Amino acid sequence: MNPRQRRGALLLAASIVGALAVLGAVVSYVSDVQSQLGPMQTVLQLDRDLDRYEPIRPRDLEEVEIPQRWAPDGALGAADDLGTLVAASDLPAGTVIQRGVLTEPPEIAPREREFAILVSPETGVGGKIQAGDVVDVYATFAGQGDEPPRSELVLQAVRIVDIAPAVEQADPDAGFASNTAVPVTFALNADDALVLAYAESFASEVRLGLRTAADTEDIPDARRRYVLEEGLR
């Protein structure tokens, strides 16, 4: 072997040694990262925003792989694990579904009815109401003949079961302030359902008054009706 061939062989050997060193470094780095991450786990993640008490459908979810050590306690890995549970609060897209963010859906009690009416977004507490909230229902009636206009508290402390997306109102003169309305479903007994049906049909406007959870006041009859000339009565 002449000197030129000898130098070529040395360079080739040095290149092979360098490549093996780089390969060893890469393998060591990957092994170190895997040892820190640990095993992977499949979890469910929301791919859209959800409102409080909104059911979670399989199409709202995607399966993602994350390190098991980073998975939250109670994380669900399959849509079948959801059962009938719903969102316990407003959940943004990207939330990992776990037991702590779920709750049982609101249920109506025996002898209650689910009764829905259309409520204006403006008069429905400015869009703040949610399923599970408790509200009072106010109705304003136009005067007829000798009877003056009046406002009445027609129902108090009624529970909202569901709020559907706003819809276009077919009749803009049906007693609401805008051409869009929000379907709101209440849990009512039979008598209160009749009262609400009457108010929706004949009132010029229906409003909802949101109550706090601690507000259990029973408003007496003397404070449930207002006529301008007579005041509260």
FENWO-V162442 format. One record per pair of residues at least 4 apart in sequence whose ideal C-beta (glycine too) atoms are under 7 Angstrom apart, sorted by the first residue. I is the first residue (numbers start at 1). J is the second residue. Records with the same first field share a line. If there is no record, write none. Layout:
BEGIN
I = J / J
END
This chain:
BEGIN
1 = 5 / 6
3 = 7
4 = 8
5 = 9
6 = 10
7 = 11
8 = 12
9 = 13
10 = 14
11 = 15
12 = 16
13 = 17
14 = 18
15 = 19
16 = 20
17 = 21
18 = 22
19 = 23
20 = 24
21 = 25
22 = 26
23 = 27
24 = 28
25 = 29
26 = 30
27 = 31
28 = 32
29 = 33
30 = 34
31 = 35
32 = 36
33 = 37
37 = 67
38 = 67 / 68 / 69
39 = 68
40 = 65 / 66 / 67 / 68
41 = 66 / 68 / 71
42 = 63 / 65 / 77
43 = 64 / 66 / 71 / 75 / 77 / 96
44 = 61 / 63 / 76 / 77 / 79 / 97
45 = 61 / 62 / 64 / 94 / 95 / 96
46 = 50 / 60 / 61 / 91 / 93 / 94 / 95 / 97
47 = 60 / 61 / 62 / 93
48 = 60 / 93
49 = 91 / 92 / 93
50 = 54 / 56 / 60 / 87 / 91
51 = 87 / 90
52 = 87 / 89 / 90 / 130 / 131
53 = 86 / 87 / 105 / 106 / 130 / 131 / 132
54 = 86 / 87
55 = 86
56 = 60 / 61 / 82 / 86 / 87
58 = 79
61 = 79 / 97
66 = 70 / 71
71 = 75
72 = 96 / 98
73 = 98
74 = 98 / 99 / 100
75 = 96 / 98
76 = 81 / 82 / 97 / 98
77 = 81
84 = 105
85 = 102 / 103 / 104
86 = 102 / 103 / 105
87 = 91 / 101 / 102
88 = 101 / 102 / 103
91 = 95 / 101
95 = 101
97 = 101
106 = 131 / 132 / 161
108 = 112 / 114 / 161 / 187
111 = 189
112 = 187 / 188 / 189
113 = 188 / 190 / 193
114 = 161 / 185 / 187
115 = 185 / 186 / 188 / 193 / 196
116 = 183 / 184 / 185
117 = 184 / 196 / 200 / 206
118 = 169 / 181 / 182 / 183
119 = 123 / 124 / 181 / 182 / 184 / 206 / 208
120 = 124 / 176 / 177 / 178 / 181
121 = 127 / 166 / 178 / 180 / 182
122 = 126 / 177 / 178
123 = 177 / 205 / 206 / 207
124 = 129 / 182 / 184 / 208
125 = 129 / 208 / 210
128 = 210
129 = 133 / 135 / 160 / 163 / 208 / 210
130 = 163
131 = 160 / 161 / 162 / 163
132 = 160
133 = 160 / 210
134 = 157 / 158 / 159 / 211
135 = 158 / 160 / 208 / 209 / 210 / 211
136 = 153 / 155 / 156 / 157 / 209 / 211
137 = 154 / 155 / 158 / 196 / 199 / 206 / 208
138 = 151 / 152 / 153 / 154 / 207 / 209
139 = 152 / 154 / 199 / 203 / 206
140 = 151 / 203 / 204 / 205
141 = 149 / 150 / 202 / 203 / 204
142 = 149 / 204
143 = 147 / 148 / 149
148 = 227 / 228 / 229
150 = 225 / 226 / 227
151 = 226
152 = 224 / 225
153 = 219 / 224
154 = 195 / 199
155 = 192 / 195 / 196
156 = 219
157 = 211
158 = 186 / 188 / 192
159 = 186 / 187
160 = 184 / 186
161 = 185 / 186 / 187
162 = 185
163 = 182 / 184
164 = 183
166 = 180 / 181 / 182
167 = 180 / 181 / 183
168 = 179 / 180
169 = 174 / 176 / 179 / 180 / 181
172 = 179
175 = 203 / 204 / 205 / 206
176 = 181
186 = 196
188 = 192 / 193 / 196
190 = 194
191 = 195
192 = 196
193 = 197
194 = 198
195 = 199
196 = 200
197 = 201
198 = 202
199 = 203 / 206
200 = 206
211 = 215
219 = 223 / 224
222 = 232 / 233
223 = 232
225 = 233
226 = 231 / 232
227 = 233
END
